Amino acid sequence: MTTFNEAATAFLSHRKIAVVGVSRKKENAANLIYRKLRSEGYTVFAVNPNATTLEGDRCYPNLKSIPDKPECVVVVTRPEITSEVVRECAALKINGVWMHRGIDSKTASVSKEAIQFCKEHGIEVIPGGCPMMYINHADFGHRAMRWMQQISGSLPKVN
């Protein structure tokens, strides 16, 4: 069985990552993840059907419109949108999805239906947590969250 730490490390070893759910609101969790990945040297793709740019970068309406297929996807949306995103991942043969979950359940992208779909279609899924807890040069708050979740045993199960 893969541990959460192993799954996070494997996910972040990919260098081309799409972030679904970016917003015109600068402090949206998806935007923070997008900026952090970009600052760490990842090739990132912003995805939002209602935006054409994000901080000067092109924003794509969906995954299939990205010309250079991402290796994996961070989803920061409502759970019902997450289900749509994982179906698109399967169609595009994108085999890694991280469903973001913030501190409170109101900011969760996790969908039981989407998790099941991923398992049935061979997509590696991380159902919760935040990539910013594991990325190089994580800020103090995210490092503290990672530590608290590790010692409390509250990291989500990845298998």
C-alpha positions as CSV (number, residue, x, y, z in Angstrom):
1,M,0.0,0.0,0.0
2,T,1.3,3.4,-1.0
3,T,1.6,6.0,1.8
4,F,0.4,9.5,1.4
5,N,3.9,10.8,1.5
6,E,5.0,8.4,-1.3
7,A,1.9,9.4,-3.4
8,A,2.6,13.1,-2.9
9,T,6.3,12.7,-3.8
10,A,5.4,10.7,-6.9
11,F,2.8,13.2,-8.0
12,L,5.1,16.2,-7.6
13,S,7.9,14.3,-9.5
14,H,5.9,15.2,-12.6
15,R,6.9,18.5,-14.2
16,K,3.8,19.4,-16.2
17,I,0.8,19.9,-14.0
18,A,-2.7,21.5,-14.8
19,V,-4.5,23.3,-12.0
20,V,-8.2,23.2,-12.5
21,G,-10.3,25.8,-10.6
22,V,-8.1,28.9,-10.8
23,S,-10.1,32.0,-10.3
24,R,-10.1,35.8,-10.9
25,K,-9.8,36.0,-7.1
26,K,-6.0,36.2,-6.4
27,E,-6.1,34.4,-3.1
28,N,-8.1,31.4,-4.3
29,A,-6.4,28.1,-3.2
30,A,-6.0,27.1,-6.8
31,N,-4.3,30.3,-7.7
32,L,-1.9,29.9,-4.7
33,I,-1.1,26.3,-5.8
34,Y,-0.6,27.5,-9.4
35,R,1.8,30.3,-8.4
36,K,3.8,28.0,-6.1
37,L,4.2,25.3,-8.7
38,R,5.2,27.9,-11.3
39,S,7.7,29.5,-8.9
40,E,9.3,26.0,-8.2
41,G,9.9,25.5,-11.9
42,Y,7.0,23.4,-12.9
43,T,5.3,23.9,-16.3
44,V,1.7,24.7,-15.1
45,F,-1.5,25.1,-17.0
46,A,-4.4,27.2,-15.6
47,V,-7.8,25.8,-16.2
48,N,-11.1,27.7,-15.9
49,P,-13.8,27.8,-18.5
50,N,-14.7,31.4,-17.6
51,A,-11.2,33.0,-17.9
52,T,-8.7,33.5,-20.7
53,T,-5.7,34.6,-18.6
54,L,-4.4,34.2,-15.1
55,E,-1.7,36.5,-13.9
56,G,-0.6,37.1,-17.5
57,D,-0.6,33.4,-18.4
58,R,-3.0,31.7,-20.8
59,C,-6.0,30.1,-19.1
60,Y,-7.6,27.1,-20.8
61,P,-11.3,26.3,-20.7
62,N,-10.6,22.5,-20.1
63,L,-7.9,20.0,-20.2
64,K,-8.3,18.9,-23.8
65,S,-7.6,22.5,-25.0
66,I,-4.1,22.4,-23.5
67,P,-1.7,21.9,-26.4
68,D,1.1,20.2,-24.3
69,K,-0.7,17.5,-22.4
70,P,-0.2,17.7,-18.6
71,E,1.2,14.7,-16.8
72,C,-1.2,15.2,-13.9
73,V,-3.9,17.5,-12.5
74,V,-4.6,19.3,-9.3
75,V,-8.4,19.8,-8.9
76,V,-9.6,22.7,-6.8
77,T,-13.3,22.8,-7.6
78,R,-16.6,21.7,-6.2
79,P,-16.9,17.9,-5.9
80,E,-19.5,17.7,-8.8
81,I,-16.9,19.4,-11.1
82,T,-14.2,17.0,-9.9
83,S,-16.2,14.1,-11.3
84,E,-16.2,15.8,-14.7
85,V,-12.5,16.5,-14.5
86,V,-11.5,12.9,-13.8
87,R,-13.6,11.7,-16.8
88,E,-11.7,14.2,-19.0
89,C,-8.4,12.9,-17.5
90,A,-9.4,9.3,-18.4
91,A,-10.2,10.3,-21.9
92,L,-6.9,12.1,-22.3
93,K,-4.9,9.3,-20.5
94,I,-3.8,11.6,-17.7
95,N,-3.0,9.2,-14.9
96,G,-2.6,11.4,-11.8
97,V,-5.1,13.5,-10.0
98,W,-4.8,15.4,-6.7
99,M,-8.2,16.4,-5.2
100,H,-7.5,19.4,-3.0
101,R,-9.0,19.6,0.4
102,G,-8.4,22.7,2.5
103,I,-8.7,23.0,6.3
104,D,-12.5,23.0,6.2
105,S,-14.8,20.8,4.3
106,K,-16.2,23.7,2.4
107,T,-13.0,23.9,0.3
108,A,-13.0,20.2,-0.6
109,S,-12.8,19.0,-4.1
110,V,-13.0,15.4,-3.0
111,S,-15.8,13.3,-4.5
112,K,-16.4,9.7,-3.6
113,E,-17.8,9.2,-7.2
114,A,-14.6,10.7,-8.7
115,I,-12.4,8.6,-6.4
116,Q,-14.2,5.4,-7.5
117,F,-13.9,6.4,-11.2
118,C,-10.2,7.0,-10.8
119,K,-9.7,3.6,-9.2
120,E,-11.7,1.9,-12.0
121,H,-9.8,3.7,-14.7
122,G,-6.2,3.3,-13.4
123,I,-5.8,6.9,-12.4
124,E,-3.6,7.5,-9.3
125,V,-5.6,9.7,-7.0
126,I,-4.7,11.7,-3.9
127,P,-8.1,12.3,-2.3
128,G,-7.4,15.3,-0.1
129,G,-4.7,17.4,1.5
130,C,-2.8,20.1,-0.5
131,P,0.2,19.8,-2.8
132,M,1.7,22.9,-1.0
133,M,2.2,20.7,2.1
134,Y,4.7,18.6,0.1
135,I,6.3,20.9,-2.5
136,N,9.9,22.1,-2.1
137,H,10.2,25.2,0.0
138,A,6.7,24.9,1.5
139,D,5.7,27.8,3.7
140,F,5.5,27.4,7.5
141,G,1.7,27.0,7.6
142,H,1.7,24.2,5.1
143,R,4.6,22.4,6.7
144,A,2.7,22.7,10.1
145,M,-0.4,21.3,8.5
146,R,1.5,18.3,7.1
147,W,3.1,17.7,10.5
148,M,-0.2,17.9,12.3
149,Q,-1.9,15.5,9.8
150,Q,1.0,13.1,10.0
151,I,1.0,12.8,13.8
152,S,-2.8,12.8,14.1
153,G,-3.1,10.1,11.4
154,S,-5.6,12.3,9.5
155,L,-3.9,12.2,6.1
156,P,-6.3,10.7,3.6
157,K,-5.9,7.1,2.4
158,V,-4.5,6.9,-1.1
159,N,-5.3,3.2,-1.9
